[in-house]
Amino acid sequence: MDEKSKKEAFQLGQAVFIILVVMTIGEYWLGAIAVNWWAPIIAVALLKAYFVVRDYMHLPRLFAADEEE
């Protein structure tokens, strides 16, 4: 992995982290203010789970072809 790819991956990771922080704060306040709004809270939680799986769990690497060394 070259230096440019590492920098781009790091920037993407930072952006996703900030998005997750903002969504978590919003989810908390939504749950604190509107307790009966369970559907939007679940939708936000599923969206956050998608970002975590996509960007932090590296599942696409499991299904990618083996890279040459």
N, C-alpha and C positions, 0 to 999 in steps of 0.2 A: 504494500500500500504506500503510495507516494505521499509526500508532505501536503500537497494540495487536497488530496482525498481525505486525509486525516483532519485537516482544518475544516473542510466542508461537513464531515461527519460530526465533528465536535460542535460546530455552529448549529447543525440540525438538532443535536441532542440538547443543546441549551435552549433552543426555541421551543422544543417539545416540553422541556421541563417547565418553562415559564407558562406555557399554555395549560399544563396540568395544575400548576399552582393557582392560576386564575380560576380555572374550572372548579377546583376543590374549594376555594374560598366562596365562589358563587353557589356551589352546591350546599355548603354549610349554611350560608345565609338563607337560601331558599328553604332548607329544612327547618331552620330556626323560626322563620317568619310565617311560612305557609306549610304547616305540618301536614295538611291533607293533600298536598300536591305531590303525591308519590310518583306519578307517571313521569313528570319532567326530571325528578331526582334520579329515577332509574335510567332515563335516557342519558343524562349527563354521566352517570356512573358507567354505562356501557360504552359511551364515547371515550371516556378516559381509559377504560380497559383496552379498547382498540389501540389507542396510542401507545400504551405500555407494551402490549404484545408486539406491535409492529416495530417500534423503535428501540426497545430495551431488551427484549427477550431473544432477538436474533433468530426467530423461527424461519425466516426465508432461507437462511444458510443451510438448514437441514434438508431442504428440497432442491437446492441449487446443485448443479453438476460440480464434480470435484475439480478444484482449480489446480493447474499445474504449478509445481514449485520452482 
